[in-house]
Amino acid sequence: MFHFWVERKLGPAVMALASRRLHYSEACSRTRWLGMSTLKNPLDLWIYQEILNETKPDVIVETGTAYSGSAAFLAGVCELMGSGEVISIDINPVSTEYAQHPRITYLGGRSSTSEEVLEEVRKRTEGKQVMVILDSDHSQAHVAAELEAYSPLVSPGYYLIVEDTNIGLVSRDLLPGPAQAVKAFLSRTREFETDFTRERYLITNHPGGYLRRREIAG
Ligand SMILES: C[S@@+](CC[C@H](N)C(=O)[O-])C[C@H]1O[C@@H](n2cnc3c(N)ncnc32)[C@H](O)[C@@H]1O
């Protein structure tokens, strides 16, 4: 009981302080997965591993490849589970430096919201159990466009993770961002619900960003 009280009262304050310290800070920007730069809070990566193991998606679509550490992490977990593949998308061209892995397909050189990319992703995910992670351009307008384009691909019971919803804690200049896009999205759909249980470590870069597609639309 006391634990829940502390969590409810102090949780948001702890999270705000820790997020401010961690987000885009040296700590997170120096995260490495098997030596590859991975722009993540490791506590979120642990949650990703739990989600992957529980839901076992056939395909994980990730927007925002950057240095490919996160794609390699997701593909590595798929490899350990013996199922799943990753489609990673970046507006920059595919780099020879990206992690090479039989479970990763890179779509590079075009925006995640371009019709070409969306067509390709729809083709590759048709009839599959799909999870989506949005981690590209963090402006509200772009995240809103990604939510519009990618949310229909997410299978019932699977996750749509909107990253870096804590961005306003780093700088007000970066607002409006992902959190505002999520708020607007959830105000007009009952298809998705926020899974706050995924924030149980309190420190997450995606507060309110772990969305789950309802099994039965509400
Ligand atoms: C935060 S980084 C991705 C980090 C990576 N997922 C990780 O965890 O290591 C954002 C990436 O999104 C890419 N990006 C920016 N705008 C984009 C767009 N419109 N479409 C696709 N990718 C975009 C950038 O080039 C950058 O590599």
PDBQT file of the ligand as one rigid body, heavy atoms in Angstrom, charges set to zero:
ROOT
HETATM    1  C1  LIG A 301      16.006   9.714 -32.380  1.00  0.00    +0.000 C 
HETATM    2  S1  LIG A 301      16.774   9.191 -33.836  1.00  0.00    +0.000 S 
HETATM    3  C2  LIG A 301      16.380   7.467 -33.892  1.00  0.00    +0.000 C 
HETATM    4  C3  LIG A 301      17.072   6.704 -32.797  1.00  0.00    +0.000 C 
HETATM    5  C4  LIG A 301      17.081   5.203 -32.925  1.00  0.00    +0.000 C 
HETATM    6  N1  LIG A 301      15.747   4.648 -33.073  1.00  0.00    +0.000 N 
HETATM    7  C5  LIG A 301      17.714   4.639 -31.669  1.00  0.00    +0.000 C 
HETATM    8  O1  LIG A 301      16.979   4.404 -30.688  1.00  0.00    +0.000 OA
HETATM    9  O2  LIG A 301      18.930   4.486 -31.641  1.00  0.00    +0.000 OA
HETATM   10  C6  LIG A 301      15.779   9.909 -35.049  1.00  0.00    +0.000 C 
HETATM   11  C7  LIG A 301      16.070   9.510 -36.495  1.00  0.00    +0.000 C 
HETATM   12  O3  LIG A 301      14.928   9.852 -37.268  1.00  0.00    +0.000 OA
HETATM   13  C8  LIG A 301      15.347  10.237 -38.558  1.00  0.00    +0.000 C 
HETATM   14  N2  LIG A 301      14.290  11.058 -39.172  1.00  0.00    +0.000 N 
HETATM   15  C9  LIG A 301      14.028  12.386 -39.004  1.00  0.00    +0.000 A 
HETATM   16  N3  LIG A 301      12.964  12.743 -39.734  1.00  0.00    +0.000 NA
HETATM   17  C10 LIG A 301      12.513  11.632 -40.355  1.00  0.00    +0.000 A 
HETATM   18  C11 LIG A 301      11.428  11.352 -41.242  1.00  0.00    +0.000 A 
HETATM   19  N4  LIG A 301      10.602  12.308 -41.666  1.00  0.00    +0.000 N 
HETATM   20  N5  LIG A 301      11.279  10.066 -41.664  1.00  0.00    +0.000 NA
HETATM   21  C12 LIG A 301      12.105   9.082 -41.265  1.00  0.00    +0.000 A 
HETATM   22  N6  LIG A 301      13.154   9.298 -40.437  1.00  0.00    +0.000 NA
HETATM   23  C13 LIG A 301      13.355  10.539 -39.992  1.00  0.00    +0.000 A 
HETATM   24  C14 LIG A 301      16.669  10.967 -38.325  1.00  0.00    +0.000 C 
HETATM   25  O4  LIG A 301      17.441  10.910 -39.493  1.00  0.00    +0.000 OA
HETATM   26  C15 LIG A 301      17.263  10.190 -37.134  1.00  0.00    +0.000 C 
HETATM   27  O5  LIG A 301      18.179   9.221 -37.587  1.00  0.00    +0.000 OA
ENDROOT
TORSDOF 0
